[in-house]
Amino acid sequence: MTSISLERLKTHRSRTFNLPPSKRLSSPAQALTFVNRRGFVYFWPIKGIDLPSLWTAVAGNRPVADKHDDPGHITWGWKDGALDKRVWYYAKILRRKATIISLDISPYFYALSENYGSPEEDYLLAYEEGRMPQAAKQVYETLLKQGALNTLDLRRAAKLATAKESEFNKALEILQADFKILPIGISEAGAWKYSFIYEIVPRHYPELPEQARKIGEGEARTKLIELYFNMVGAAQERDAVKLFGWKKELVTRAITGLIKKRVLVEAEHPKHKGIWYALAKLVT
């Protein structure tokens, strides 16, 4: 079996994660180019997940700083400033963590969501089958009927003001992860004068459902897995399962397809046991 070249892998990730010798991102325009080239990235680095992040591309490979005046936190302003610009798709998607997706790739994610072209009805099916909790249903119905609302007004209007904060936040995360709602701006509501404004996805990106309709689920998974390996260079099957949350057999099918296309090869890792898959150019 072929072996992964750690030197080639390191060089590859330095480029895709935007690490030295690559220059750090220094403007919103560069951030947009970075996202468009990768297809999707995390906003913050997530422990236990190898994936490029906007923070790392700007601040370097270090933990997210606690101090608000850290130079790396310029990313926060870029993200907030882009929410209403429709330059990329931002929401809590992968593992329900803040994810930035290029507009070209967002239809592939949407094609795998439980949205079938009827915003007024799709959520009811998920609720009736027990895949959407009551709190999420109330939040979605409120936005559906009343339009965009900031977090505080949304919680009151959805009659969740007395609910646990964790229950409300979980509802927001569930709806974002399934491409039903997303933040589209910032409001100065609340004690901190900072609150997301949420809207249902088809209103903010009306073209997205039709774009996704043309993409089959197998095609979508293969596309996203290929983008993932183009970023990380090499990984195990379980890494992809962990990131995307798909069933193992679906990830296996996508990887097998990429092996047949000679995009990926099965390989050994010099330092880790188990079967790995890598870009062909990274093996010896």
Salt bridges, closest charged atoms under 4 A:
ASP50 OD2 - ARG13 NH1 3.45
ASP70 OD1 - ARG62 NH2 2.76
ASP80 OD1 - LYS79 NZ 2.78
ASP84 OD1 - LYS85 NZ 3.09
GLU114 OE1 - ARG131 NH1 2.05
GLU129 OE1 - ARG131 NH2 2.24
GLU141 OE2 - LYS137 NZ 3.03
ASP153 OD1 - ARG156 NH2 2.52
GLU173 OE2 - LYS92 NZ 3.69
ASP178 OD2 - LYS180 NZ 2.42
GLU199 OE1 - ARG203 NH1 2.92
GLU210 OE1 - ARG213 NE 3.02
GLU217 OE1 - ARG221 NH1 3.54
GLU237 OE1 - LYS248 NZ 3.04
